[in-house]
């Protein structure tokens, strides 16, 4: 597990994910020229129910990989 800290809209938070998820997230952010913080803000705007951040990011990775197949 890798822990990363990020500031999202002025609030510091951290998230712990497996390296494989970080690889998908880093590749997506690089391809879109956005920061991790910007990705998280985007995901939170789309999320109607409040799940934890790690879960949101894992689902994002899964959907991202599935849509590219």
Buried (B, 14 or more C-beta within 10 A) or exposed (E): EEEEEBEBEEEEEEBEBEEEBBEBBEEBBEEEEEEBBEBBEEBEEEBEEEEEBBEBBBEBBEEEEEEEE
